[in-house]
Structures are given as structure tokens and as C-alpha cells.
């Protein structure tokens, strides 16, 4: 009987064509299957997809509980269903352990199930779950050796907010095979990609384009993503006379975003908080110069320009565009296969 690793996640792609659902996590799972072909991997998706059932995803079994992110009583029912599924899996398979994405409901169910059945369980803290006030830290009372931090920054946040030292820092990696040939010309000056929510501060992206236009009247910028801030950002674009300079591309398949990165000179990421930001490592490997407020790892990486405020950000982008000898060689932060090896080593 093959050993089985169960991954608990709030959501997972509903099919192999769904590349927009949690790209970093699906790249991780694919890489894990690639380096451990004999390992049986089961993903238990709590909330999404919205249709309950089982299906195959690149050789990985996915079980959708279909919680649909409903209210409290329904969420409790989702947890009960997840527990029953885990119990069934434990009877039918030889479990290597459990891995939960985020310190949230998956970690809550996973940690108590692991205690009940004496299994290894790790929680991968992936972003805002490291912030102060996360009730699941209080409910689970985890020990540091059960926690994996996405980045050096997240590890420090967990230590500062909860007094816990995480077992390891394991960032998300990129799949280098997804990148095509680099175009001869980079015809996009500034690119942005992410959820259009207040935390990501894309109003600063629009303001940066307006600033750059004073020096490069024909500046071309593209912003990928969808979210509640879309209308506000489009209104800003109109009021600043940027309709000919800034294109809202909407939510695109993952491979299309990577192709845009390879056409871009600068990748601007104005998010106020970022656990790691897989788009940062993807943009660097695509050859773009990355400008952000966040510095996820203690190590410095070429072509990653960390800035203090919006004025500094605007100046840095302008400097990049003015430098005709800037270079666009690929910079590799983390490769998915190595990340997966680091993760599975915790269980064996």
C-alpha cells in the first residue's frame, strides 16, 4: 500500500483547466507529485469547488466538501463532513501525515484529527494568517515545531504576534517549464497582477502610471486581476487621463500572466502586506525588474527593488525605465521541485 499525504485546503482548482485558483499552491502540489510519483496525494478542499464530489487532478485525488463559504452553522457542518472524510481516508490508506494550507479552519480540523489519530500534521502559514488576532492560534494552541512559515517575513510575524518560532521557512516555488521563449522586445513598460482589493493598494499603481506619463507620455501599463476595487481604479484612470496608457486586462489564465511578465520592463507590486508573493518570483524569472514595499526573504535578489513609500516607488520605476542598460536576465528565487523536496522531508 502506497503511503498517503493528505493536504487540507480552503479551495482547489475544479479541473485541470482552472489555472486561476491558487496558482502557487497548485504548482506546489504538481511538483510534489512529480518528485514523489509513488506517493498517494489526496487534497481535501473545504469551500471550493462548490460542487461536492471526487475527481482526478493531474494524478492527484481531490475531494470537494463544497462548504461554499456559507455562515457559521453551515461551516460547522463542513468541518464535520471533512472529519468524516478524513476518518474514511485513514481507514483505507496508510497515512504519512496531514498538511494544512493556512492557519485557519483546515489547520483547526487537521490538527485535532492528527492528535486524535497520532499523525504528523503541519500548518503552512501563507500570508495574512500570521497577523495579530487570528483566532485559530488561540483555538489550536500550536507548537512552533508544527508550523511552517512561507517566508522570513512571515516567520518574524508569527514570532512577534504569537511568540512562536516556526519549524522552517518554506516559500512557494515557481514552475520554470511554464515560461516560454523571451520576446525580443519588451513592449509593456509597467505590469501589475493580483486581486484588486484595498490591501493590494493598486490606486498607487494608477498614480505611478500618471507620474511616469510626465516623463514618458506614451507609457504603456497593464493591470491584471479582478476585485471590488475595479470601478474605483477605472474611475481614477479616467480622471487622470490615462485611458490610452493603462489597460485593465481582467483575470487571465496563469500562463497568460506569465507571458505578459516576459514582455514587461517593470513589475510594480504596491501591496501593503505580502507573505511572499509568488508573482514577485515569477516576474523576476520572467526578466522584469520588480518594485515592491514588501521584502519577503532576508536575502537580497537582483532586480528586486524594495522601496519605502509611494514617492520612492515612483522614482524607482522611473529610474528603471530610464536605464536602457538595465538588463532583463532571469533571476530564480525558488524552484517548485526543490520546495516540494523540502516539504516532504518533514514527513519522512
N, C-alpha and C positions, 0 to 999 in steps of 0.2 A: 504493500500500500504506500503510495506517494505521500510525503508529508504535505500538509496544507497550511498555508498562511491566509488568514482572514483579514481583509482590510475593511475598516468601517469608515464610511464617508457620508457627509450630508447629501452629496449628489454624485452622479457619474454620467458619462455620455450615454444617451439612449440607444445609440448604434454606432457603428464604426465611422459613419459619415459626419457625426456630431463632433466637430473639432473645436467648437467654441466653448464647450462646457469644461471648465477647469483644465486648460491645456497643460499646465505644469504637472498636475497630478496624473493625467493620463499618459504623459510622456514617461513619468516615473514608473508606472505600472507596466507599460510596454517594455521598458528597458529591463525591469526586474524579470519579466517573463523570458526575455531574450537571454539574459545571463544565467538564469536558473530554469532551463527548459523542463527539468524533471520535477520542479516544484509546482504543486497544485495551488493556484491562487483563486480565492473567492472574494469578490467585492460585495459588501452589503451596503446598499445605498438607501439611506433613511428617508430622504424627502423627494428627491428627483432621480429618475423619471417618475412621472405622475401616474403611470400605469403599473400596477403590481405584477410581478412575474419574474421569470428567469430567462436569461439569454446569453449567448456567447459573444464576447468582445475580444477579438484578436487572440483567441485561445484562452481567455480568462472568463470564468463564470461570474456573471453579475446577477445578484438577486435584488430586485427593487421592492422596497417595503411600501413605497408610494405614500409617504406621510403628507405630501403636498403643502408643507409649511403651514398647516392649519393651527388652530388655537390650542390652549393648554390641555383640555381633556383629550383631544384627538392626538396630541403629541405624546401623552402618556400611553395611549393605545399603540402608537407607533413603536415606543420603547418596548412594550410587552411583546409585540409581534417580532421585533428584532431579537429579543431574548429567546423566544421560542425557536426562531430560525437558527440562532447560534447553538442552541441545545441540540437541535436536529443535526446540524453540521458536526458537532462534537461527537455524536454517536456514530456517524457514518465515516468520519475521517480521522486520521492521526494528526492532531493539530500541533503545528510548530509554534504558533502563538498568534497574537492579535496586534494589529497596528491601526491606530485611530488617527484620522486626519483632523486636526484642530483640537484644542482643549475645549470641547463643547459636549453636546449630547452623545456623540459617538464615543468619546473618551469616557463619559459617565457610564454608559451601558457596558462598554468594553472592559473598563477597569473592574467593575463589580462582578462581571461574568468571569473574568480571569481569576479574581480572588476566590470565587466560589468553586472553580474547577482547576485551580492551581496551574494556571497557564502564564506564559510570558506575555506581557502587554506593554506597549509603548505608545505614548501620545506625541504626535508630531505637531509642535506648536508653530503655526504657519502665518501669523500676522497679528491682527487686532486682538486675538485671543490672549495675547501677552499683556494687554493693557490692564491697568488697575480696575478692579470692580467686576472681574469675571467670576460669577457665582459658582462656576464649575470647579474652580480651585478649592472653594470652601466645601462644596459637596463631596468632592472626590478625596480631598486631602492627600494629594500625590506626594511621593518621594522624588527627589531630584533624579535618581537613577532610572526612573520610568519616563523621563521627559527628554525629548529631542527638540532642539531649537533649530529653526530654519536658517538662522544667521547669527553672527556675533552680536548684532544689534538686538535681536530677539532674546538671546541668552542673557544679555545685560538687563533687558526689560523685565524678564522673569525674576532675576535676582533682585532687582530694585523694587519691584512691586509685590513679590511674594516670598522673598528671602530664600529662594531655591536655586541650587546650582544644577543646571541641566547636565544630563549624562554626556551628550555630544552635541556638536553643531553639524547638521547635515542640510545643506542648501538643496534647492531643486536644480536639476541639470538641464542642459539642452540636448536635443537630438540633432547632431550636425548633419545627418543624412537628409533632413528636411530642407536644407538650404541649397538652392540651385546655383548655377554659374553667376558670378557677379557681373552686372551690366557694365559696359564701358563707361557710360556717363551716369552720374547721379543727378537726376532731374528734379528731385524733391529737396528743397532746402531744409525744411523743418518737419519732422514727423512726430506725432503723438499717438498713443494707443492705450486704451484702458476704459474702465467703466466711468461714465460721465456722472459722477456723484460728487457732492461737495468736498469730501475728503481728498479727492484727487486734484482739486484746485485748477481745473482746466480753464478757468477765467484768466489765470496767469499765462496760460499758453496763448490765448487770444491776444492778451495785452503784449506779449512778447512779439507776436507777428506784427502788431501795429507799430511797435518800437523799431523792428528790423526794417519795416517798409520805408522808414525815413531815410535809410541808407541804401536799401535795395528795393526800389519801387516795384519791381516785378517779382518779389519774393514769392515762392510757391510753398505753401504749407498744407499738410493733410492731417486730419484728426480722425482716428478710427475708434469706434465704440458707440455704445448707446447707453441711455440712462436718463434720470429725471432732470439733469442739467441741460439737456439738449436745446430746448427752446430758449433758455436764458443765453446760452453761448451763441446761438444763431442770431439772437437779437443784438448781442454785443458786436458780432461780426458786421451786421448791417449798419449799426450806429457808428462804427469805426471805419466804415468804407472799405471793408476787406473782402467783399464778395468775390473779387477777381483773384484774391490771394490765398484764401483759406477754403479748402474743400472738406466737407463733413462726409466721410466715407461710410458711416454707419458700422454695424457689426459685421465683420468679414470672417470667412473661414481662416483658420490659423495660418495655413500655407500662404494665403494672400497677404497677410500682415507681414510675414517674414520676407516676402518678395518686395514689399514696399520699403522695408528696412534696408534692403540691399540697394535700393535706389536713392536712399536718403543721405544727406551730408551730416545732419544733426538730428538726434533723437532727444526730445525735450519731455521730461517727466516731472511735473511740478507737484506731485503728491506730498501731502503734509506728513504722511506716515506710511511706511512700507517695510514689511517684514524682510523681504528680499527683492521682490520684483523681478520675475522671470523675464519680463520684457527688457530689462536692463542688460541681462546677459545675452539675450537673443540679439538685441541691437548692436552690442559690441562685437558679437561674432559675425554679424552682417556687415561690419566695417564702418558703422556710423559712430560719430562722436556723441557720447551720452552726457546730458546735463541734468543733474537732479539735486534735490535737497538732501536726499537720503543716501547714506553710505552703509550698506548692509554688512559688509565684511571689513575687518580691521585692515586687511591687506589692500594696498592700492593697485588699481588696474589701469593700464594705459588707455587713453581716450575716454576715461570716465572722469568728468569734471564735476566735483561736488561744490555746490555754492551755498551761500548763507541766506540770501534773501532774493526777492524778485528783481531788484535792480542789478544785483550781482549776476543773476541768471541771464538777464537780457544782454548784459555786457559780454558774458561768456559766449553766448550764441553768436553775437555779432563778431567776436574775435575769431571764432571757428570759421564762419562764412568768409571772413576777410582773408584768412590764411590759405592761400592757394597751394601751399606745400604741406597741408595738414596730414595727408596720408590716410588711407582707408583700409589698412590691413586688418585681418581678423584677430580679435582678442578673445581667447577662450577662458571663461571664468570657471565653469563646472560642466563636465560631460555627464549625461544621464546614466550611462553604464557604470561609471565609477561611483556615482552617488548611490546607485542601487546596490553595488557591492558593499559599500559602507553600511547601508541599512541592513542588508540580510546578515551581515557578520554579527549583528547584535543578537540574532536568534539562533545561531549555530555555534 
